[in-house]
């Protein structure tokens, strides 16, 4: 199979020749891994790892320094950079609208538009990467509005000023529907997966109730999934944390692939997910970033990767990836082990 055929076969929940692979990493992780393999060619490394998905990139307005070591992006998310031995890592701080006092304060912000991006630049990328499955975007309709407003402010808004929460989610939703439409037009409908993000879970459960989810998140997710399906793509939905109570809701809203299936509790284990939802949704990720990848041995990593591939992917429906971007504290040997462990076809079943 070609990489794209492999991914599309799995997304159709049919058996591929092997588990499709995706690669997500922080910038310092890239730097450390490339130093380990002895070259600095990212495309070459992805090929060496047998990665089947390629992420289309779209440059936008540069971040701006706002003082005190704090930077702000076009959305008003604010952050500082913390140094690691392999390079700086972003750490979020109070967003640009954390001190908003009136609706006029929200309306007065210089909200971005898709006109600030050159979607035509995607054409050369997709033509060069035609053999791969293509992933695009970073649409977020709830979590990033919360970063701009500040989490405390966002939670209080939902309880006391719901129109503020809806105002912010509407801004993001309208932007990304147009952004995704322009990307599809620029690539002639060639994008296979569109990323949709909103972190809904903590280590112990959802951040909000199902009722609040249905009021403040679900309507905007529905708009995005309808838009993406209308463009001929599938929805790769990302939420960290223990979100098991929300998975049926997400499936009803039209998500096609659930990421990163963070293994924070027994109900997020691959066996449980496969039993409960394997016939209704595909999965992406799952390889533990908190304990296994930074602290486990190469053999530990290989064993866990085979578990996920065999449990979730034998009959299709799974894309191998970490349960979050690879972090810079993960030994390069463990990253390489993730993909080496999935290099062979599935072993025959006992019945066979």
N, C-alpha and C positions, 0 to 999 in steps of 0.2 A: 504494500500500500504506500501511496505518497503520504507525507505528513497530513495534508488536508483530508485525504480520504480516511485516514486513520481516525482523526478527530471527529469528522462527520459521522462515521460509522458508530463510534462510541456514543455520540450525542443522540443518535437514533436508537440507542439501547440495543445495538446488535454487536456481536463479538468482533473486535478488531484483531489484527495479527499480534499486537502487543498493546500494553497500556499506553495511551497518548500521554505526552509530557508537556508541561508548561514550566516556565521559569520566572520567578519573581524575586527581586533582590534589591536591597538598599544600595545606594551608591558606594558607601565604604565597603560593603560586601563584594561588590564587583571588583573594587581595587585589590582587596585581599586575595580573592580567588584568582584573578588574572596574574598577580605576582606569583602565586603558587604554581600555576600551570606553565609559567615562563613565557607568556606573550601578552599582548594588549589588544588583541583583535576580538571584539565581542561577538561578531557574527561567526567567526571561526569557533569560538568556544561553544556557542549555542549548537552549532553543527556537530561538534565533538560530543556533546551531551545528548544528541538526538532529540532536541526540543522540537515539538511539532507545531507549536503556536508562536506566532510573531505579533508583537505589540506595535501598532502604528502610533507614531509620535506626532504631536502637533504643538509647535512652539507658540507661546502667547506672550503677553506683556511681561516684562521683567519685574521681579519683586522690588519693593522699595524699602529703604531703611527709614524707620520712624523714630530712631533715637534709643539710646540705652542698650544697644546691641540687639534691638528688636526689629524684625522685618515683617512686611505685610505684602500679601499677594493681591491679585486683582479683586478677589472676593472679600477681602477684609479679614481673612484669617491672619493671625499674628503669631510669631514664633521666634525663638532664639535657636542658635546652633551650639550644640554641646560637642566638644571634641572627643573622638575615640582614637585609638592608635592607628586607625585606618582612614580617618577623615571625619568631617563634621556630620552630626545627625540632628535633624529638626526636632525641637521640643515645643509644643504648642503653649501659648500663653493667652491672656485675655484678648478677645477679638475686638475689631474696630467698633462694634456696636454694643459692647458690654455696658457702656454707660448711657445708652439711649434712654431718654426720658419721655419722648412723645412719638406718636406715629410719624410726625414730620421729620424726626431724626432718622427714622428708617428710610423714608422716602427720599431724603436729601443725599443719601450715600451715592457715590458714583458707581452705580451698578454696571458690570461688564455686559457687553453684547457680543454675539458671534462675529460681528463685523471686525472685531479686533484680532481675528485669527485668519490665516491663509489656508483654507481647506484645500485649495488646489494643490498644495504641496504634498497631499496624501497620494496623489496619482502615481508619482514616480515610485513611492514606497510600495504600493500594492502591486505594481507591475513587476518590481524586482523580487517580490516575495510570493509570487503566484502559487508556488507549490505548497505553501504552508496555510494552515488555518490562521485567519486574521482576527485580532482582538483590538477594539478601539474604545477609548473614552475613559472618563472618570466621573460620570454623573452621580451626584449625591443630592437627595432631596430632603434630608433631615439631619444627618450628623454634621455635615459641614455648615448648614445654617446654624446649628447649635454652637459650632466653634466660633462663628462670626459674632453671634449674640452672647456667647459665654454659656456654658452648660447650666449654671445656676439660673441665669436669666431665662434661658429657653424653657426649663422645667417650670419656673414660676409663670412664664407667659402662658404655657399650656393650661395652667390651672386658673389664672386670673385675667389674662388678656389674650384669649385664644386667637383673636384677629392678628396679633403680632406674629405668632407662630405660623399662621397660614400665609401671612404676607411674605415671610422669608422663604418658606417652602415653595410658594408660587414663583418667586423670582428665580430660584434655581431650576425648577421644573420647566418653565418656559424657555430659559436659556438652553438647557440641555436637549430639549425636544428639537429646537432649531439646529443646534450644534450637530446632533446625530443625523438629522435630515440632510444637512449640507455635506457631512462626511460620506453618507451613502451615495449622494449624487456625484461627489468627486471621485469615488471609487467604483462607480457604475454598479452599485449593489453588491460589491464583492466582499464586504465585511461579514464574517460569520458570527462573531460574538461581540456584543456591546456590554460594557461593564456598567453595573448599577450598584451604588454603594450606599449603605446607611448602617453604621454599627448600632445594633439594637440590644446587645447583650453584655452583661458583666461576666465575671468568673462563676457567678452563682445563679444567674437567671436573667430574664429580660430587664432592661432598664426602665421600661414603662409597662403599664397594664395592657392587656389585650384591647380593652375599651379605648384607651388612649391611642394605641397603635391604629385602630380602625378609624379614629377621628383625624389624627394628625399625620399619619404616615401612609396608610393604605391608599387613600385617594390619589396621591402623587405617584406612588409606585405603579398603580394601575395605569395612569396616564403614560408613564414611561414604558411599561411593558407593551401597551397597545401600540405606542409609537414604534418601538423596536421591531415588534412582529410585523407591523405595516411596512417596514423597510426591508423585510426579508431576513432579519437576523434573529439570533437567540439571545436570551437575557442571562448573563452571568451575574448573579446577585451576591454581593459580599456583605457579610455581617460577622464580626467576631463574637465570641462569647457563647454562653449557654442559651441558645434561642429555641430549644426544642418546642416550647409551647406555641411559638410563632410559625413553625415550619408549615403546618397545614394552611395557615393564613397566606403565607408567601406563595405556596403552590396554587392556591385559588386565585391569587392575583396575577399569575401567569409567568412566574420565573421558570426558567428552563434548567439552570445549573446553579447549585448552591455552593458557595465558597465562604470561609475556608474550612468549614466543619471542624472547628477548634475542639480538640479532645479534652474538654475540661470536666466532664462528668460521664458516668456510664451511659446515660441516654444519648450522648453524642458519639458513642463508639461506632465504628463502621458496621458491626454486626447488627446493632439496633437500628441504625439509619437504613440499612439495606432492607431489613425486615419490615420497617414501618412505612418507608417512602420510596423504596427502590424501583417500584413500577410507575412512579409518578414524576420523579425528578432525577436529574443527573447530579453528580457530585464532583467537586474540584478541591484538591488540597488534602488536609487532614494530617500531614506528617508533622508531629508535635514540635513547635518552635520554642516552647518554654523550657522543656527538660531534655527531651531526647536529642534534638539536633545540637544544642550547645554542649551537652554533658555526656551523651551516650558514646559508645564505641562504634566503630564502623560496622561491626557485626550486629549490634543492636539496631542500627539504622536499617541495614539490609533486611533484617527480620521484620521490622515494622512496615517497611515499604511493601514487602511481599504480602503481608497481611492485608493491607489496604487494596492492593491490586487484585488479589484473589477474591476478597470479600465484596468489593464494590465494582470491580471492573471486568471480571471473567466474562460476563455476558453483555458487556458494554455499559455505558452510563457513568464512567469515571475518567477524570483527567488528573494525572499525578502532579502534585505541586505541594509546597510546604503550607502549613496552617498559618500563614502570614508571609510577608516577604522574608527571604533569608536575611537574618540579622548579622552584623559584622562579628559577633562573638561566636558564630558557628565555625568550627574548624573546616577548612576547605576539603579535607578528606571526607567529612561527613556529607558535604554537598555532592561531591562526586559519587559517593556511595548510594545516594538517593536514586540516581539515574542508572548506575551500574546494576542495581538490584532489579530494575524493571526492564532489562535489555532482552531477556529471553521470552519466547512465547509462553502462554499459560501451560502449565503441566496438565496432563490428562486427568479427568475426574476419576474417582475410584470406580464408578460404574463403567467407564470406558475401558 
